[in-house]
Amino acid sequence: MPQAKIHVYFMPGLAASPAIFEYIDLPQREFQVHFLEWFTPYEGMTIEAYAAELTQLVVHENPVLIGVSFGGIIVQEMARLIPVCNIIIISSIKQRSELPRRLLFARYTRIHKLLPTGLVNNVELLARYSFGEGVKKRIKLYEQYLSVKDKYYLDWSIEQIINWKQTRYRPDIVHIHGEKDAVFPIKYIKNCIVVSEGTHTMILNRYKWFNEHLPTIILGFGSCM
């Protein structure tokens, strides 16, 4: 009798499409992958309500949730609502103390309200919010990965990140973080697997590392088997 596959749900980063996972290749004999996508929240929607909507798309029991950047925050909120085997977050944070000081400053000063998010059709601007790196030379590459260009979504997302309240995280969460992440600097991150030379976009440019290590990391969750 064939062994049941482990269902793995991927959530992309801020404004990004599931295409950011196009190079991730988990062995099909053991895993079945599914991709979640961003949608524009309704006015006044909480992050909890947003996560609840996404859980409706998870149709398998006890899945593994993998989230990148803001997607890592979202999958943690989803795991409060449904039973999951475990969570893997990539280039993300697992508690508000891991926010960089500039975002903590924005929380108290509300300076982020001055950001020109109405210019969401400016792909370079959106890429900077989403990928956090000097992207001028790679803007054509990143343009294909940015799928949500709605001002309300972008304003809402920045607000949720800055005001995320989580102070305690699951002790079994797996946090994978790049040594050179410019969005969430490694100096603020605790208890993570550090990827040497990894940046905030390492799901794209260090995919070989993930293809080599993700299967072992997931199979290490005894409750998934």
Secondary structure, 3 states (H helix, E strand, C coil): CCCCCEEEEEECCCCECHHHHCCCCCCCCCEEEEECCCCCCCCCCCHHHHHHHHHCCCCCCCCEEEEECHHHHHHHHHCCCCCCCEEEEECCCCCHHHCCHHHHHHHHHCHHHHCCHHHCCCHHHHHHHHHCCCCHHHHHHHHCCECCCCHHHHHHHHHHHHCCCCCCCCCCCEEEEECCCCCCCHHHCCCCEEECCCCCCHHHHCHHHHHHHHHHHHHCCHHHC
